[in-house]
Amino acid sequence: SKSSGGGRALPGEPGGDLVVLVGLLNDLFSGKKEPEGGSSGENAALANLCNKACPEIGLASSEGFAAKVVQLDALMSSRFAVAVLGPPGCGKTSSWRALSACLNSDAAANAAAAA
């Protein structure tokens, strides 16, 4: 951004940042229905893992919450960076904590099976 003499920042040319932002917004609000937690074998496995891991970290899991965790995993698998946005209390922190617990328990199970 450009700075004026008064110390205020003035917007500069959007350039490539605008293209990236529009692409992300189209991905987020494309009107496509998001996959349900059990729509494929991999999604169902992660949803089941979520239902097992949530009580271990003090969270109650539901079908809708497991679907959020599956969607977050899909976003993180296909994007370099992900921002989790929403109003207070909508499950932002719980979603990434649950996904972390799922991935860590899955990694531990795979390591134990390999040993």
N, C-alpha and C positions, 0 to 999 in steps of 0.2 A: 504494500500500500504506500501511497505517497503522503508525505507529511507537509502540512502548510506551516507557515511561520508561527501560527498561534498554538502549535502543538497538537492540533487535531489531525487524526488520520483520515485521509480521503480515499475512497475506493479507487483501485487501479483497474487495469484491464483484467477481466476474469480469465482469459486464456484457457489453458487446458484444464484448470480446476473446475470450471463450469461443466465441461464435458464429463468429467469423472463424477461430479455431483449429480448431474442429470441421469447418468447411467445407474448410479446407486439408487436414486429415487424411483426410477423405472423398475428396478429389480424389487424394491420394497413394495411399491404400490402398483403392480402390474395388473391387478384384478384377477390373477390366477389363484385358485384355491391351493392352500398349502397342503402338503401331504399329511395325512393322519398318522398317528403314532404307529399303527400296525399295518401300513399300506404295503410294506415290503418286508422281506425277511430280516434285512439289516436294521430297518426302523423298528420292527417288532422286538428284535433282540435288545436294542438300546432302550426301548420303552420298558421292557421287562427288567433290565438292569437298573433303570431309574427307579422302578417300583421297589427293588430290593435295596438300593443304596440310600434312598431318601430317609428311611427310618434310622439308619446308622448315623446320619448327620443331623437328626432332629427335625426333619421335614416330613410332612404328609404328602404323598403323591396321589395324583388323580390322573385320569386319562388325558384331560386337557393340559395338565402340568407336564406330563411325560411328552406330550406332543410339542410343547414349547421347548423342552430340552432337545428333542430330536431335531426341531427346526434350527435351534442354535448350533447344534453339531453340524448340520448341513451347511449353514452359512459359514461357519469357521473352516470347514473343509474346502470351500470354494472361494474364499476371500482372503486377501492378505491381512486385512484388519476388519474388525466388526465393532460397531458401537451399539450397545444395548440401551435403548431409550424408552422412556415411558413415565407415567405419573408415579408418585410415591405409592408403595404397597402393591404394585402390579406383578412383582415376582422377578425383577431384573437380577438382583443379587442371588436369590434362591435358585434361579435357572442356571447361572454359571457355576454356582457351588455344586449343584446337583450334577451337572455335566462333568465337572472336575472329579467328583466322587465316582461317577460311573466309569470314566476313563481310567482313573487310578485303580479301581477295583478290577476292571477288565485287564489292565496291564499286569496286575499282581496275579490274577488267575492264569494268564498266559505264561508268565514267568514260572509259576509253580508247576504248570503242566509240562513245560519244557525241561524242568529239572529232573 
